[in-house]
Amino acid sequence: APTWLDYLWERFSVPSNPTTSGALIFFYPSLQDTAQDTILQPVLTWGANSITGVSNPNIWYITNWYVWGNSYAITNNVHVAPGNTIDGSIVASSCNSGGFNCTWTVESSVEGGSATTPLSVVSGVSFTNVEGGVMEVPSATTCAQMPPNGHEAYRSLSVDTHDGSWAPTFHVYYPNKQCSVSETASASGADILWNS
């Protein structure tokens, strides 16, 4: 961003359930600091994760995260279903000059339905990078563990710097491209495709 960020809102979908269990899958938009080692994110998750306390390997749920280094703060989990639409937001208040020591509120909810408890944290870093649509798969052994509909949609992205609204330009990045994954991105959303 041309200067520090103080707002993100985006709508994203809950894909179909994988036909084979065992994967841990994250979908999210986020804000990051310049060093990219601190992140704020409303996260849609599939699968068991000891950090969130979810032991069921066959459910979708939303959780709000703040991660810095190897530490993290998270909220409760809310179970969601395929076909639901998730609204995620990240909002700053009470910032110092330069966007430092803001109070950040991260929220996620089902459109017209249940919501997580908002995550409120004070961060000493300034957030200058936005990720408009991410698929992260920290654990999977086969593409059959991915949702068979092969699509995640991010829509209606709105991002503000402290000077006002901003239309970001995104770069598609594949750190470990598998399952024929591809992505298209614009200033207002993204589509991630894969083969299961």
C-alpha positions as CSV (number, residue, x, y, z in Angstrom):
1,A,0.0,0.0,0.0
2,P,1.1,3.6,-0.5
3,T,0.7,4.1,3.3
4,W,-0.5,2.2,6.3
5,L,-3.8,0.3,6.1
6,D,-6.7,0.6,8.6
7,Y,-9.6,-1.4,7.1
8,L,-10.4,-4.6,5.1
9,W,-13.8,-6.1,4.3
10,E,-14.4,-9.1,2.0
11,R,-17.0,-11.7,1.3
12,F,-15.9,-15.3,0.5
13,S,-17.6,-18.7,-0.1
14,V,-17.7,-22.0,1.8
15,P,-16.8,-24.7,-0.8
16,S,-18.2,-28.2,-1.0
17,N,-17.0,-30.8,1.6
18,P,-14.0,-32.8,0.4
19,T,-15.0,-36.4,-0.3
20,T,-11.8,-37.7,1.4
21,S,-11.0,-36.5,4.9
22,G,-7.6,-35.7,6.3
23,A,-6.6,-32.3,5.0
24,L,-6.2,-29.1,6.9
25,I,-7.2,-26.2,4.6
26,F,-7.4,-22.4,5.2
27,F,-9.1,-19.7,3.1
28,Y,-8.8,-16.1,4.1
29,P,-8.0,-12.4,3.2
30,S,-5.5,-10.7,5.4
31,L,-3.5,-7.7,6.3
32,Q,0.3,-8.1,6.9
33,D,3.1,-5.8,8.1
34,T,6.0,-4.9,5.8
35,A,8.2,-7.7,7.1
36,Q,5.3,-10.2,6.5
37,D,5.7,-11.8,9.9
38,T,2.6,-10.4,11.5
39,I,-0.9,-11.1,10.2
40,L,-4.5,-10.3,10.9
41,Q,-7.0,-12.6,9.3
42,P,-10.6,-13.9,9.4
43,V,-10.1,-17.6,8.5
44,L,-12.4,-20.3,7.0
45,T,-10.9,-23.7,7.9
46,W,-11.6,-27.3,6.9
47,G,-10.4,-30.1,9.2
48,A,-9.0,-30.8,12.6
49,N,-6.5,-28.3,14.1
50,S,-5.0,-28.6,17.5
51,I,-4.4,-24.8,17.7
52,T,-8.2,-24.0,17.3
53,G,-9.2,-27.0,19.5
54,V,-11.2,-28.6,16.6
55,S,-10.8,-32.4,16.6
56,N,-13.4,-33.2,13.9
57,P,-11.6,-33.7,10.6
58,N,-14.8,-33.2,8.5
59,I,-16.2,-29.7,9.2
60,W,-15.9,-26.1,8.0
61,Y,-15.6,-23.4,10.6
62,I,-14.6,-19.7,10.9
63,T,-12.1,-18.3,13.4
64,N,-10.4,-14.9,13.7
65,W,-6.6,-14.9,14.0
66,Y,-3.7,-12.6,14.9
67,V,-0.3,-14.2,14.3
68,W,3.1,-12.7,15.1
69,G,6.2,-14.8,14.8
70,N,5.4,-18.1,16.5
71,S,2.7,-16.7,18.7
72,Y,-1.0,-16.2,18.0
73,A,-4.3,-15.1,19.4
74,I,-7.6,-16.6,18.2
75,T,-11.3,-16.5,18.9
76,N,-13.9,-19.1,19.2
77,N,-14.9,-21.3,16.2
78,V,-18.3,-21.1,14.5
79,H,-19.4,-24.1,12.4
80,V,-20.4,-23.2,8.8
81,A,-21.7,-25.2,5.9
82,P,-21.1,-25.5,2.1
83,G,-22.9,-22.8,0.3
84,N,-22.7,-20.3,3.2
85,T,-21.2,-16.9,2.4
86,I,-18.6,-15.5,4.9
87,D,-18.2,-11.8,5.7
88,G,-14.8,-11.0,7.1
89,S,-13.5,-7.7,8.3
90,I,-10.4,-6.1,9.9
91,V,-10.7,-2.6,11.4
92,A,-8.3,-0.4,13.1
93,S,-8.9,2.3,15.8
94,S,-6.9,4.5,18.1
95,C,-3.7,4.3,16.0
96,N,-0.6,6.3,16.7
97,S,1.1,8.3,13.9
98,G,2.3,5.9,11.2
99,G,-0.3,3.2,12.0
100,F,1.5,1.8,15.1
101,N,-0.2,0.5,18.2
102,C,-3.6,0.4,16.7
103,T,-6.4,-1.5,18.3
104,W,-7.5,-4.0,15.7
105,T,-10.8,-5.8,15.6
106,V,-11.1,-8.9,13.4
107,E,-14.6,-10.4,12.7
108,S,-16.2,-13.1,10.6
109,S,-19.7,-14.2,10.2
110,V,-22.1,-16.1,8.0
111,E,-24.1,-13.7,5.9
112,G,-27.3,-13.1,7.7
113,G,-26.4,-15.7,10.4
114,S,-24.1,-16.6,13.2
115,A,-20.8,-14.8,14.0
116,T,-17.6,-15.4,15.9
117,T,-16.6,-13.4,18.9
118,P,-14.7,-10.4,17.6
119,L,-10.9,-10.6,18.1
120,S,-9.5,-7.3,19.6
121,V,-5.7,-6.9,19.8
122,V,-3.3,-4.0,20.0
123,S,-0.4,-4.4,17.6
124,G,2.9,-2.5,17.6
125,V,3.5,-2.9,13.9
126,S,2.0,-1.0,11.0
127,F,0.1,-3.0,8.3
128,T,1.0,-2.1,4.7
129,N,0.2,-5.3,2.7
130,V,-3.1,-6.9,1.8
131,E,-3.8,-10.5,0.7
132,G,-7.1,-10.4,-1.2
133,G,-7.6,-14.2,-1.4
134,V,-5.5,-17.0,0.0
135,M,-5.7,-20.8,-0.1
136,E,-3.2,-22.4,2.4
137,V,-3.0,-26.2,2.7
138,P,-0.6,-27.0,5.6
139,S,-1.7,-30.7,5.6
140,A,-2.9,-32.9,2.7
141,T,-1.6,-36.1,1.1
142,T,-3.7,-36.2,-2.1
143,C,-5.7,-33.8,-4.3
144,A,-8.8,-36.0,-3.5
145,Q,-8.7,-34.3,0.0
146,M,-9.6,-30.9,-1.7
147,P,-13.2,-29.8,-2.1
148,P,-14.5,-31.4,-5.3
149,N,-16.2,-28.2,-6.6
150,G,-12.6,-26.9,-7.2
151,H,-13.4,-23.3,-6.6
152,E,-13.1,-20.6,-3.9
153,A,-14.6,-17.1,-4.6
154,Y,-13.6,-13.9,-3.0
155,R,-15.9,-10.9,-3.7
156,S,-16.5,-7.2,-2.8
157,L,-13.1,-6.5,-1.4
158,S,-12.8,-3.1,0.2
159,V,-9.5,-1.8,1.5
160,D,-8.7,1.6,3.2
161,T,-5.5,3.3,4.0
162,H,-5.6,5.9,6.7
163,D,-5.9,8.5,3.8
164,G,-9.1,6.8,2.4
165,S,-10.2,4.0,0.1
166,W,-7.5,2.3,-2.1
167,A,-7.8,-0.1,-5.0
168,P,-4.9,-2.6,-4.7
169,T,-3.1,-4.3,-7.5
170,F,-2.5,-8.0,-6.7
171,H,0.2,-10.4,-7.8
172,V,-0.7,-14.1,-8.0
173,Y,1.8,-16.2,-6.0
174,Y,2.1,-20.0,-6.0
175,P,4.7,-21.1,-3.4
176,N,4.0,-24.8,-3.9
177,K,1.7,-25.3,-6.9
178,Q,-0.2,-28.6,-6.8
179,C,-3.6,-30.0,-7.9
180,S,-3.4,-27.7,-11.0
181,V,-4.2,-24.7,-8.9
182,S,-4.7,-21.4,-10.6
183,E,-5.9,-17.9,-9.5
184,T,-7.3,-14.8,-11.1
185,A,-7.3,-11.6,-9.0
186,S,-8.6,-8.0,-9.3
187,A,-8.9,-5.0,-7.0
188,S,-12.2,-6.3,-5.8
189,G,-11.8,-10.0,-5.4
190,A,-10.2,-13.3,-6.6
191,D,-11.1,-16.8,-7.8
192,I,-8.9,-19.8,-6.9
193,L,-9.4,-23.0,-8.9
194,W,-8.0,-26.5,-8.5
195,N,-8.5,-30.2,-9.4
196,S,-9.5,-32.7,-6.8
